Amino acid sequence: MNREVTCELCPRQCVIPEGGAGDCRIRVNLDGKLRATTYGRPSSVHIDPVEKKPLYHFLPASLAFSIGTAGCNLHCLNCQNWQLSQRDGSEMERIYPLDPPELVAAAQRNECRSLAYTYSDPVVFYEYTHDSAAAAHEAGLRNLLITAGYINERPLRALCRVLDASNTDLKAFDDGFYRRVTTATLRPVLDSLVTLREEGVWLEVTNLVIPTLNDDLAMIRAMAKWIRDALGPDTPLHFSRFYPMYRMRNLPPTPADTLDRARQEALDAGLHYVYVGNVPGHPGANTYCPRDGTLLIARTGFVVTGYYLTPEGRCPKCNEPIPGVWQ
Amino acid sequence: MKSKYFHRHDIELLALVATVVLAVGGYLLAGLGAGPQGGSGWRRIDTAAVRARIRTGELSDREARWYRAGGTARGRTRP
């Protein structure tokens, strides 16, 4: 008897025989049914500032109760959470029993305003993310999806109903890079970004700049123009500094001037909010008014050191409305 | 064993070199196979260990969404 199943969650569309797992390692075919084996069983649990996600236009200086389980549907050579993402549930030393109600209660106890589904990729622990997010909404908490966006459209649209914000990686504007470095492909990620925007989820985009692999300024310019046209010029874009990790220890950290040039390209392309991340003390981590250049939010690392927006989320000098979720 | 060109110790040396080359080559090939690769595929995991952890409550047997029964065998097994 053929007890294969086809997972339709992400573009990989894994056909999984009985006893096997999807490419993500945690969606397992047991007795002809696909099991979400890490449902309610995160292996990474932390309380993070929302700036660490990074989300710079969403409840600044608030705390996000952040969870991640084993498994991932990408296999990035530079993964910084590979001990979590590139293992299955049975290989984890620590597993915390946190079903959705307990997760929400823990977030409330710790005075967090949101739950963040992060660290590995919440796409693969979709059911846990969905049910926790629904419970969080009932409790008045917000939901943050920190993802690579490698998911099929229908599941994503269903998930968007319980999401408030997302930081989605756009790892490069190059399908070859995606295939070589992440084992994924570019098109589904672009589609996910558009879906998130269409569904009204507050969206910020992160691009990790890796020396020699995706730091070409022409590619960065093309990416910024695509974001401007497809997602809108008010979409915050974060250029993040690469550090040697996992199977990509042969490359140096991204020079700060590379990030500066990338930021300038994106600003020149018409994006209004372009940030530099992973460089403590860099002025590119601050938010400035796109109309008159007034400093609106100052940040050092993940700490907000100055907040000058009006209560309505406007520039205090020129009254320009600054897009985001401020309250 | 002795010939005009090879002495016994030459043969032994060649055998040793061949063994080392095979061992190193096998190791490298195994590493390439385990590395990230493009395309779709399911993975073989320690199902017994997963079932054991489900029995103790450390893992969940919650049924997933977004799947269907059946499928044509395609893709590759991953380690």
Interface residues (C-beta under 8 A of the other chain):
Chain A: N2 R3 E4 V5 T6 C7 E8 L9 R12 Q13 C14 V15 I16 P17 G19 G20 A21 G22 D23 R25 R27 V28 L30 G32 K33 L34 R35 A36 T37 T38 Y39 G40 R41 H75 C76 L77 D88 G89 S90 I95 P97 Y126 E127 H130 N152 R154 P155 R179 R180 T182 T183 R247
Chain B: G35 P36 Q37 G38 G39 S40 G41 W42 R43 R44 I45 D46 T47 A49 V50 R51 A52 R53 I54 G57 E58 L59 S60 D61 R62 E63 A64 R65 W66 Y67 R68 A69 G70 G71 T72 A73 R74 G75 T77 R78
